[in-house]
């Protein structure tokens, strides 16, 4: 099974279109029929989900979220930020201005594979996130060891 892996730097064109990396387009076309949804994520990035993966997440929300306090507020925030962003013939997606502006995404972005989805970061925000992750990597050691990764 192919997954979204690695990262790459890109520039949005003047209309806000992003050229999706070829390896990500291949996964979308071969496994997901190129259908994709973009959400504004609370971690300062956009997340791109193949529709099938997003629908699985929605089912989890419906099944498990009802018993959570303030759940409807979270769902409202999450669902209100969903935007359908189909691939065009050149393998690009249009990132709507409303999604970009809230995160300061203007031109230079980093596309980051996250296995079942990928993220779109403003380049400066990505550099800060990477720096912070490196500085706090020790915080992950116990969890990674428990998973047999370290």
SULGIFEN-V498512 format. One record per helix or strand of 2 or more residues. SS is the DSSP state (H for helix, E for strand). FROM is the first residue (numbers start at 1). TO is the last residue. If there is no record, write none. Layout:
# SULGIFEN-V498512
ss:SS from:FROM to:TO
ss:SS from:FROM to:TO
This chain:
# SULGIFEN-V498512
ss:E from:7 to:11
ss:E from:17 to:19
ss:H from:22 to:32
ss:E from:36 to:41
ss:E from:45 to:50
ss:H from:51 to:67
ss:H from:71 to:80
ss:E from:83 to:84
ss:E from:92 to:94
ss:H from:97 to:101
ss:E from:108 to:113
ss:E from:117 to:122
ss:H from:123 to:135
ss:H from:137 to:146
